[in-house]
Amino acid sequence: MGEMTVAAGSTLAVLEVLDRDGVVRQSLKVGAWPLRVGRAFDNDLVLDDPYTAPQHLRIARDENGQLALTVGESVNGLQCDGRVLTAGQQLALPAGPHDKPVSLQLGRTQLRLRLATQVLAPEQVLGAARVLTQGLPTLLLLALASALVLGFNTWLESEPDLLTRSLASFAISALAIGFGWAGVWTLLSKVFTHQGHFGWHLRVMLLAVLAWEALMAGTALLAFAFSWPWLTDFNFVPAYAILGAMLYFHLQAVEPQHPRRTLGFALGSALTGLGLSLWFNVQATDRLGSELYMNHLFPPALRVAKPVEVPQFMQGVADLQTRLDAKARKNDAEE
């Protein structure tokens, strides 16, 4: 995708007023220099910002024909591309074809000056978020799959006589939590992007639920089949990866203009949660893992690992007894 220049015509520049998210709130075409900005009515751009001066800045060509900014009689001055300027100071502005637009901070007002001589950035490709925001059948399929998986878990954990009540309670709780969770994220999207993206947030939540259930069931089955208790002992590690991914995709609909920032926040949150879990496990059991023993049982036909011989099992019990006695003596000594 190539670059293109602005069709200048009679427009020399565009001065944009940005909100705190960097979205253009107001734009002003500049047809001639000088350009004046401030709170006074004789300015080209009149600001409603009490922290700006009546004549806050002026942009015009200097004696060499170069575009320059001059700060007016302002007590707060301004920032131009991060450089602080005080009253009366002058600064030449970059106006080359490959220079970036000029960022200005006046009081609490953020401005951006785009010159007609500067090259426009190429059009950006929309992210994958739009794929997940479309398609009601996909959303219904995800909702049905989630309901079946969670309903099956409820059936496994419920007494037969209380199954109907348990399923009804589960359905009410799942609907309340699901719509509440997606609703909160929808509200955040509406506040920051002026678009709800309810379908997107609902899909992200349902995909996370299915991934979570697949992780828990898969690690439990593999741990049982191959006698690998470490799988369920540390399955909270990929669980935090799922939570981090869910947080990242939710944030994509809240802060779509800052993908690196949202990715860093999601990774940081997941790593922080993982570190805290490891720390709590060590504090509680002197181990990094979360389970003291493998507590998932499946039909014996699914067992692949060879059974442990009785003498080997009894030797393991004896070793365990020795470790437990040593730990009990240590606790008594510390008390």
LINHUNOR-V18887 format. One record per pair of residues at least 6 apart in sequence whose C-alpha atoms are under 8 Angstrom apart, sorted by sequence separation. I is the first residue (numbers start at 1). J is the second residue. If there is no record, write none. Layout:
[[I,J] [I,J]]
This chain:
[[18,24] [19,25] [37,43] [40,46] [61,67] [62,68] [71,77] [78,84] [79,85] [94,100] [104,110] [105,111] [189,195] [190,196] [222,228] [223,229] [281,287] [282,288] [17,24] [18,25] [36,43] [37,44] [38,45] [39,46] [40,47] [60,67] [61,68] [71,78] [77,84] [78,85] [103,110] [104,111] [189,196] [190,197] [223,230] [252,259] [255,262] [281,288] [16,24] [17,25] [18,26] [35,43] [36,44] [37,45] [38,46] [39,47] [59,67] [60,68] [77,85] [78,86] [94,102] [103,111] [104,112] [155,163] [158,166] [188,196] [189,197] [223,231] [281,289] [16,25] [17,26] [35,44] [36,45] [37,46] [38,47] [39,48] [59,68] [60,69] [77,86] [93,102] [103,112] [104,113] [154,163] [187,196] [222,231] [223,232] [279,288] [281,290] [16,26] [17,27] [37,47] [39,49] [59,69] [76,86] [77,87] [102,112] [103,113] [186,196] [252,262] [278,288] [16,27] [58,69] [59,70] [75,86] [101,112] [102,113] [186,197] [220,231] [251,262] [278,289] [15,27] [16,28] [43,55] [57,69] [58,70] [74,86] [75,87] [101,113] [102,114] [154,166] [155,167] [186,198] [219,231] [220,232] [14,27] [15,28] [39,52] [57,70] [58,71] [74,87] [101,114] [154,167] [185,198] [219,232] [14,28] [15,29] [38,52] [39,53] [40,54] [57,71] [58,72] [71,85] [73,87] [101,115] [248,262] [14,29] [15,30] [38,53] [39,54] [40,55] [56,71] [57,72] [71,86] [72,87] [73,88] [183,198] [186,201] [248,263] [13,29] [14,30] [38,54] [39,55] [56,72] [71,87] [72,88] [151,167] [154,170] [182,198] [185,201] [216,232] [219,235] [12,29] [13,30] [28,45] [38,55] [39,56] [55,72] [56,73] [71,88] [101,118] [248,265] [11,29] [12,30] [13,31] [37,55] [38,56] [55,73] [56,74] [70,88] [71,89] [100,118] [248,266] [11,30] [12,31] [36,55] [37,56] [38,57] [53,72] [55,74] [70,89] [71,90] [99,118] [151,170] [182,201] [216,235] [247,266] [11,31] [12,32] [36,56] [37,57] [53,73] [70,90] [95,115] [97,117] [98,118] [99,119] [182,202] [215,235] [10,31] [11,32] [36,57] [37,58] [53,74] [56,77] [69,90] [70,91] [81,102] [82,103] [96,117] [97,118] [98,119] [245,266] [36,58] [52,74] [53,75] [68,90] [69,91] [80,102] [81,103] [95,117] [96,118] [97,119] [244,266] [35,58] [36,59] [68,91] [69,92] [80,103] [81,104] [95,118] [179,202] [182,205] [215,238] [244,267] [34,58] [35,59] [52,76] [68,92] [69,93] [79,103] [80,104] [178,202] [215,239] [34,59] [35,60] [51,76] [67,92] [68,93] [79,104] [80,105] [244,269] [33,59] [34,60] [66,92] [67,93] [78,104] [79,105] [244,270] [33,60] [34,61] [66,93] [67,94] [78,105] [79,106] [178,205] [212,239] [243,270] [33,61] [67,95] [78,106] [77,106] [78,107] [241,270] [76,106] [77,107] [212,242] [240,270] [76,107] [211,242] [240,271] [240,273] [208,242] [240,274] [208,243] [237,274] [208,246] [236,274] [205,246] [204,246] [204,249] [204,250] [201,250] [56,106] [200,250] [201,253] [200,253] [52,106] [236,290] [51,106] [52,107] [234,289] [51,107] [197,253] [233,289] [234,290] [50,107] [51,108] [233,290] [49,107] [233,291] [49,108] [230,289] [232,291] [233,292] [49,109] [139,199] [146,206] [193,253] [142,203] [149,210] [193,254] [233,294] [192,254] [193,255] [232,294] [139,202] [143,206] [146,209] [192,255] [133,197] [139,203] [142,206] [146,210] [149,213] [189,253] [190,254] [229,293] [134,199] [142,207] [145,210] [185,250] [189,254] [229,294] [133,199] [188,254] [189,255] [132,199] [133,200] [132,200] [185,254] [133,203] [224,294] [129,200] [132,203] [223,294] [224,296] [224,297] [224,298] [221,296] [220,296] [221,298] [225,302] [226,303] [225,303] [226,304] [227,305] [224,303] [225,304] [226,305] [225,305] [20,110] [18,109] [19,110] [17,109] [18,110] [17,110] [18,111] [17,111] [18,112] [16,111] [17,112] [15,111] [16,112] [15,112] [16,113] [15,113] [16,114] [14,113] [15,114] [13,113] [14,114] [13,114] [14,115] [13,115] [14,116] [12,115] [13,116] [12,116] [11,116] [12,117] [8,116] [7,116] [8,117] [6,116] [5,116] [6,117] [5,117] [6,118] [5,118] [6,119] [5,119] [6,120] [4,119] [5,120] [3,119] [4,120] [3,120] [4,121] [3,121] [4,122] [3,122] [2,122] [129,249] [1,122] [1,123] [129,252] [129,253] [21,192]]
